[in-house]
Every structure is written in C-alpha cells, then in structure tokens.
Amino acid sequence: MTIGKIITVIDDDENVRIAIEGLIRSLGHTARGFASAPQFLASDTRSTTCCLITDVQMAEMSGLDLHAHLAAEGSAPPVIYITAFPDERIEARARALGAIGFLSKPFDAETLVHCIQRALASGPNGRI
C-alpha cells in the first residue's frame, strides 16, 4: 500500500540515501531509492514520482543531466538537488532548470523538509 506521495532519492552514497529515505517515511510519504540516474530511468517509479531528490555529481549521469533529460521529455517532477561540492555555476544551472532547492551536504533535515513541502505544493511540473 502506498502511503502519502512517492518521493524518489537518487544518490550513489548509500548512507545519505538511506537517511533521506527514513526522513521521507517519517513525514508519511513513500520513499524510493536508487544509486544512479540510469537505474531510476529504467524503473517504473519514474512515472509515479511526485518529488525527486538527487545528488548533483554521480557516475554515468549527473543529477543536472537527469533533470534536463526528464524536462526534455516533459516528465520532470519537482527536483531538489543535494551536493557535497557546492558551485555557483552548477547551482545557477539547477535553478534555471527549475530546481526547488539546492542543498549542500551536510544539510539540516528541517531545510530538506521545507524543500519537500514546497515541491509537493508546486504541482507536477515543479513550478510554484
């Protein structure tokens, strides 16, 4: 049984992914986790995801490239970026794609919760 909204977490750091999934479940939502963007793209979860939380830098496909790919298909949910390597140019590109949030690791759980709430309130295209 699905509880709440489906929020997907894509991060190649398993510990970060598991921690965020736990936070999502504590909010009453369903968490789906993937270690890479290609794994997510190959899954059925991509069509039911209401919010996507993705690392910026990952092997195979970056979070930015994933977001651009989904946007080009017209199927991008609201996106929250997380990164261990904040960079103003990358953040600007993320914002241009319509990012709801751009958080530097380690980040405050309350800040992520606020971003999730904004994402879920923004509707399917991620724009508020």
Secondary structure, 3 states (H helix, E strand, C coil): CCCCCEEEEECCCHHHHHHHHHHHHHCCCEEEEECCHHHHHCCHHHHCCCEEEEECCCCCCCHHHHHHHHHHHCCCCCEEEEECCCCHHHHHHHHHCCCCEEEECCCCHHHHHHHHHHHHHHCCCCCC
